[in-house]
Amino acid sequence: MTKETIKPFNKVLIANRGEIALRIIRTLKEMNIKSVAVYSEADKFSAHVSQADEAVCIGPGPSSLSYLNIDAIIAACKITGAQAVHPGYGFLSENARFAQAVIDNGMTFIGPSPEAILKLGEKAHARALAISAKVPVIPGSDGIVEKDFLKAAKKVGFPIMIKATMGGGGRGMRPAFGEEDFQKALDTAQGEAKAAFGDGRVYFERLVLNPRHIEVQMAADNYGNVVAFAERDCSMQRKNQKLIEESPSPFVTTEVRKELCAAAMRLAKAAKYSGVGTVEFLMDENHDFYFMEVNTRLQVEHPVTELVSGMDLVKLQIDIAQGKKLEITPERALEVHCHAIEHRINAEDYKKNFMPCPGTIEEWSPSGGLGIRLDSHVHTGYTIPSFYDSLIAKLIVFAPERQTALKRSKRALNEFTVKGVKTTIDFHKIMVNDEDFASGNMNTGLVERIIKKDESNR
């Protein structure tokens, strides 16, 4: 085992915005590390800007001219003397070229190596690595499909899921149930992937009907030590976008949890991974699970794991990047200390097909009390920009067990008042009162069924 070599940071730049940037700043303050915020002209009055020790404007509102501008972010690092960069999630967090640029300019990227990002970020390659690590995978094409598309689809067997090899966030994914709808689904997936990621390549997987979306948070240091935490159930999603996440899953047994975590750790070791990441699985009604993808970054839903495990995952990321060994054991990481549920509150009108609703918040009165955590960057008078994701808050509730957590969800959602813009708070109220969700009987199709039921009742 290599001897531990620690290189402490004095100043870290956060290459992100909003609630996740503020979340990282708070941990940096607790670690006595100076923080540098970057911001676009549209984010001048965001809380992450005022709370950082320093802040640098990196361009106009559109993310292509600011938060995706590698040169501007590297320049901000040099101007402020930042020793490391935390990418948060989204934007450049899984961009190997950005990670390499940070390293090439003499700084530390707080995340996995560019090699690991490439290895696991391209889904077809990640699937091949999972197979080599004896992680169960869904039957599918042998790597990327570049010709004879229908022939390859027939070989896998309908129904199939067409998936962009560089996809993410549900983009570049389309189901095809037979030859009659295959070509349209293929064209749509390829076009969406090309527009979103600049790469229209795809691969195919057998479509698992009515699955649960289960994911495992893992962490690995630079010395070969790997741990995995109790799973998160992310089945409550619309068009592959998660709305509610919880941990532990009401469906997963202790024995299956051990198998899931063991599979995630095998994959991390096979990839020579260092940092925090998430291995995502689909699970069928028989508790059989299949590898889906790896997110080589912090997840939006990381707070539920923090509450269940008692760990600060941002601190864990920074400690690993500084060269510290993991102090937590695999056995300790698997301990479940409570039940946690996260509600993603978006500035959207759910009655109008979840249309984004940027604008100025006239009143912001979030819920509080026992068992409530709120991660947000907004406030009364804050203007939500139109350029970015519509997430404005993460309401996380926790309790000793699930039924009490559900009661707290209902209470907290009823307390939460936002005026001036439409939000999804009312839709979350509908979801938590659904019988299937309350009983833990959910899969990735439940949200769409709830939407249809609500529309018929209007």
N, C-alpha and C positions, 0 to 999 in steps of 0.2 A: 504494500500500500504506500502510495506517495506521501511524503511528509506534508502536513498542512502548511500552506503558504498564504498568509493573509495580507492583502493590500487594501487598507481602509480608504473609503471615499470621504472627501471633505465637501464635495459639491456634486449634485446630480441634476441633470436636465431631464425634464419630462416631455417627451415628444408626443404630446397628446393634449386633449382639452377636456373641459366639463367635469363631470363627477369623478371620472377615473383619475384625472390629473389631480384633483383635490384630494382624492383618497390616497394617492401616492405621497403627496406633499405632507399629509398628516403623519404618515409613518416616518418619513424623513425627519420631521420635527422631533419625534420621539427618539430617533436614533442620533440626534444632534448632528445631522448632515444638512448642509445648506441646499436649498432647492431653487431651480431655475425653471420658470414657466415660459412656454412659447405660446403665442396667440395670434390669431388672425385679426384683421381690422374689425370683423363682425363680433369678435369675442372680447373686445376691449374691457367690458364691464363684467366679465364672468368672474365668479368667486375664485377660480383657480389662479387667476392673474393677481388679485389683491392679496391672496394668502401666501404666495410664494415669496421667497427672499429677494429674487430678481425676476424680471419678466422682459421678454424680447418679442417685439412684433415681427412676424416672419412673412407677412404678405396679406393680400386681399382675402375676402370672405371665402371664395371657392376653395375647397380642400386641395384641388390640383395646384393651386398657386400658393398654398400655405402649409397645411399639415402633411401633404404628400411631397413637398418640395425638399428633397434630400439636401441639396446644396445650401438652402437657407437655414436648415436645422443644424447642419455641420458648422456653418458660419456662426450661429448663435452659441454653439458649444465653445468655439474658439474665442469669441468675444468675452464670454463670461468665465472662461477657465474651468468649465465643467470637466470632471474626470470620467464620468459615466453617463449613459443615457438609458432611461427607462421608457420603453415604447408604449406602455399601457396595453390597450386592446384596440383592434381595428386599425385604420390608417396603415402605418408602416410596420406594425408589430410583427408581422410574419413575412417581411420582405428581406430576403437574404442579402440583396444588394445594399440595402440600408445598413444592416448589421455589419457587413464587410466594410462599408464606408466609415462607420464609427470606429472600427478596429484599425483601419488603415490610417486614421487621423490620430492615433495614439490614445484612444479612449476605450472604455469597457462598455460592451453592449450587455445590458441586464436582461439576459435571455439565453437561449441555446446558441450554439455556434452556427455560422452561416451554412456549414455543411449539414448539420442536423435539420435546420429549417428547410433546406432543399430536399433532403432525404425524406422527410416526413410531410412537407408541405405539398408535394406533388402526390396526389392521392393514389394514383396507380402504383407509384414506387413504394408508398407507405403500405399499400396492400401486400406487395411482394415481400416487404420486410416483415410484415405481420405473419405471413405464411411461414417464413424462415424461422420466426420465433415461436412457432406453434401456437399462435393466437387464432382462434376460430374466425373464419371469414365467410361472407356470403358467397355462394357460387357466382362466378362472373367471368368476364372476358379476361384473357391472359394479357393484362397490361392495357395500354392505350389502343383504341381501335381507330385506324387511319384509312381503312378501305373495306370494301365488302361489308358495309355496316349491317344490312339486313341479315346476311349470312351469319355474322357474328352474334346478332341478337337471337336468331333461331337456335344457335348452338347453346347459348345460355339458357334459353327457354322462357317464353312469356308467362306472366307479366315481368317486365324488367324496369329498372330505374336507370335512366341515362344520366351520367354524372360528369360534370366538367372536371378535368384532371387538376385544374388550379382553382376550383370553385371554393365557395365559402358563404355562410349566411343564407343557405338555401338557393343561391343564384346558380344558374347553369345546371339545374336538376329538373328532370321531367320524367314522369312515369309513362310507359307505353304498355298497354294491356294486350295488344295484338298487332298483326301486320297492318291492319286498317288505320291505326293511329300512330304507327311508328315513325313515319317520315316527318310528319308535322312536329312530333315531340322532339325528334332529333334536330330538326332545323331550329326550333325554338331554343333548345338547350345550348346548341353551338353558338347561335347568335347572341344569346344573353351572356355566355361565358366570354365571347370575344369582346363584347362591349364593356363588361365589368372588369375583366382581368387581362385583356389583350392576348388571350390564348383560348382558341375555340376547340381544342382537343378534348375528347371525351372517352370514357370507358363505360362498360355496362355491368350491372349487378342484378341478380334475381331480386324481384320485389318481395320483401317480407310484408305480408298483409297484417294490418292491425298491430304493429309492433309498439313496444315502449322504447323511448329514447333514454338510455342510461349512460352516464358518463362517469369516468373515474379521474379525479385530480391526483396527479403524481408529482413528485419532486425528486431531483437527482443532483448530487454534488459533483465536484470535479475529481472525486477519488473512487468512483464506482459504487457509491452507496445510493440506494433508491428506496423510496417509500411511496405508498399509495393510501389515499384517504377513503373513507366511506363514500359510497356512490351518491350521485345526484340524479334525481328523476326529472327529466326535461321533456316529458311527453306532452305537456300542455303547450302546444305551439300551433301557429297559423301560418300556412305557406312556408314551413320550415323555419319560421322565426319564433323563438321561445317567448312565452308570455309569463309563465309561472315555472319556477324551479324549486325543488325541495330535496332535503336530505335528512335522514336516509329515505330510500324509496319504500313506499308501503308494500311493494310487491316483492322486493328482493329479500331472500332469507340470509341468515348468517353464513351458511355454507356457500351459497352462490356469491355472496359478497367477497369471500376469501378467494374464490376462483376468478372473479372479475379483477380484483386487485393484483393477483398473481400474474394474470395475463398482461395487465398494464405495465407491471414492473419488468416482465420479460421483454416487452417491446422497447421500453426505455433503455434497457441495457443493450439490446441489439443495435439500437441507433446511437449508442454512446452518448446519450442525452445528458445535458447539464442544464439545470434550471427548473422552472415550474412549467407544467404542461397538462393537457387533458386528453385522455383517450376516450373516444366516443364509441358506443356500441348500440346496436339494435337488439332487443330481446323479445322473443316470441312468447306465446302463452304457456309454453312448457319450460320456461326459464332458460332455454337455450339462447346464448348470446353470440353476436357476430361483430367483428371489428368493422367500424365505419370510417373513422378518420382520426387524425391527431391535430389538436390546436396547440401550436408551439408558442403559447403566450398565456397570460392571465385571462380568465373568462369573465364575462359580465356577471355571471352568477357565483363568483368566488366567495361572496359573503356567507352563503349558507354553509359552505365547507368550513370557513373560519369559525362560525358559531358552533358547529357540531364537533369540531376537533379542538377548539380552543387555541388555534394557531393564527398568527398574522402572516398570511401568504405573501404579502408585499415585502415584509421584513425578511421572510425566508428567501425570496428572490434576490434581494440585495445582499444578504449574508453569503449566499452561494456565489454570486458574482464577485464578492470581495475575496473569495477563496476559502471560506469557512466550510468545515465538514458538517454534514447533517447531524444534529444532536438527537433528533427524534428517531426512535426505532420503528420498524415496520409494525410491530405489535401495538405500540402506543398510537401510531397514526390511524389504526383501524378502530380505535375506541370511539364510541358514539356518546356524546355528553348531553345532547338534547335533540329536538326535532326543529328544523328551520324551514321556512317557506319564504321565497322571494317573489314579489310582485313587481314586474317592470311597468312603471307608469310612463306612458308615452303621451305626447301632445298630438293626439289623433282623435278624429270623430269616428267612433266605431259604427255609428249608424249610417255613415256614408262610406262604407268599405274601408274603414280605418284611414281615411284621408288625413295626411299631416296637417297640423294647425299651428303654424308659427304665429307669433304675435307677442303682445306684452301681457305679462301676468299682473292682474289688478289686485288679486289677493292670494297669498300663499300661506296656508295654515295647515301644516302637516300634523299627522297624529303623533302621539308619544305614549309614555307610560311603560309599565312593566312588559318586558319581552319585545320591545320595538327598537329597530335600528333603521335609520334613514340615510341613504347615501345620495346626495344631490348637490348641485351647484347653483340652483336657481333660488329666487327670492321675490318678494313683492316688488314690482317695478321692473323686473328683469324681462328683456325682450329676447324671445327664442328665435335664433336665426333660422333662415330657410335653407341653409346650405348643408346641414348635417343631419345625422340620425335624430329621430324625434324623441329619444329617451330623455326624460327630464328628472326622473327619480327612481330609486330602487327602494321599495318598502319591504323590509325583511322582518319577519316575526319569528320568535322562537319560544319554546316551552318544553317542559320535560317529556311530553309525548304529543302525538299528532293531533288528537282531538282538541286538546287545549290550544295548540298552535292555530288550528282552524278557527276556533272561537276568537282568538286574538286577531286573526286576519279580518274577520267580519267586523270586529269592533274598530280596528285601525282604519279600514277602508271607509267606514261610516264617519269617522272623525275627520278624514282628510278632505280639506276644502281648497279648491283652486278655482279662481274666477278670472275671466278675461280670455281664456283659451279653452278649447275642448280637450279633455283628457280621457284616458281609458279606465279611470277609476270605477265608473259605473259598470263597465263590462267585467272588471275583476269581481265586483259584487255578485254579478250573475254567475260567474264561474265558480266561486266558492260556495254558492248555494245549490249548485248542481248535485244531484244525488250520486251520480257516478264518481265525480271528483271527491265528494265528501267521503265516499266509501273506499277510495283508493283504486277504483275500477276504471283506470284511464289508459288510453293509448294515444298515438299521434293523430288520430282522427277525431278525438273527442271535442276539441275546440270548434271544429267546423260544424259538428252536430249541434253544439250549443248555439252557434251563430244562427243556424237555420231555424232552430226552435224559437229563438228570440225574435227573428224576423217574422215568423208566423204568428207570434203573439202580439205584435204591434198593432 
